[in-house]
Amino acid sequence: MKITFNDSITRAEEFVKTCNGYDSPIDLIVDNHYIVDAKSAMGVYAYAAGHTLEVEMTSHNPNELNRFIDEMREKYGVKRN
């Protein structure tokens, strides 16, 4: 899924809070090269401006994964790749 923060620290902060509500690891992939912990405010802030980021959750729990996807769509308008 792809997400853009459009230089909004508030939106990036809300995203980090959302991600911290899940037990499974969530990563942001920057330019198909760097991987950032999506639960880390500093990591997200470092790349929030000017980048379209890939969001990836690693979970063996299909209910958690589906809830995460739904929340990303509703709150942030992300789309599946």
WOKARA-V510131 format. One record per residue. N is the residue number from 1. SS is DSSP state (hx for helix, st for strand, lp for the rest). PHI is phi in degrees with one decimal (999 if undefined). OMEGA is omega in whole degrees, -180 to 180 (none if undefined). Layout:
N,SS,PHI,OMEGA ; N,SS,PHI,OMEGA
//
This chain:
1,lp,999,-180 ; 2,st,-109.8,179 ; 3,st,-138.6,175 ; 4,st,-129.4,-179 ; 5,lp,-99.3,178 ; 6,lp,49.9,177 ; 7,lp,60.0,-180 ; 8,lp,-100.8,177 ; 9,hx,-64.7,180 ; 10,hx,-61.0,179 ; 11,hx,-66.1,178 ; 12,hx,-64.4,179 ; 13,hx,-63.6,178 ; 14,hx,-64.0,178 ; 15,hx,-61.2,179 ; 16,hx,-61.2,178 ; 17,hx,-60.9,178 ; 18,hx,-60.8,-179 ; 19,hx,-62.7,180 ; 20,lp,-69.9,176 ; 21,lp,-81.6,-179 ; 22,lp,-115.3,179 ; 23,lp,-78.1,-175 ; 24,lp,-75.7,177 ; 25,st,-67.2,177 ; 26,st,-130.1,-178 ; 27,st,-119.8,167 ; 28,st,-110.0,179 ; 29,st,-110.3,-175 ; 30,st,-105.6,176 ; 31,lp,53.2,-179 ; 32,lp,54.5,-174 ; 33,lp,-134.6,-177 ; 34,st,-96.4,176 ; 35,st,-114.7,-177 ; 36,st,-123.1,175 ; 37,st,-67.0,-178 ; 38,lp,-70.0,178 ; 39,lp,-92.6,-179 ; 40,lp,-101.6,180 ; 41,hx,-58.2,-178 ; 42,hx,-62.3,179 ; 43,hx,-63.3,-180 ; 44,hx,-67.7,-180 ; 45,hx,-60.1,-178 ; 46,hx,-62.2,-176 ; 47,hx,-118.0,-175 ; 48,hx,-64.5,-176 ; 49,lp,-82.1,170 ; 50,lp,78.0,180 ; 51,lp,-126.5,165 ; 52,st,-95.7,-172 ; 53,st,-112.5,173 ; 54,st,-86.8,176 ; 55,st,-108.5,-178 ; 56,st,-139.6,175 ; 57,st,-106.1,175 ; 58,st,-106.7,-177 ; 59,lp,-146.2,174 ; 60,lp,-98.2,-179 ; 61,lp,-105.7,-177 ; 62,hx,-61.9,178 ; 63,hx,-66.1,178 ; 64,hx,-64.5,-179 ; 65,hx,-61.6,179 ; 66,hx,-66.1,177 ; 67,hx,-63.8,178 ; 68,hx,-63.0,179 ; 69,hx,-59.6,179 ; 70,hx,-60.9,-179 ; 71,hx,-67.0,178 ; 72,hx,-64.0,178 ; 73,hx,-66.5,-177 ; 74,hx,-67.7,-174 ; 75,hx,-81.7,-169 ; 76,hx,-122.9,177 ; 77,lp,65.5,-179 ; 78,lp,-72.7,180 ; 79,st,-123.8,175 ; 80,lp,-67.9,-180 ; 81,lp,-70.8,none
//
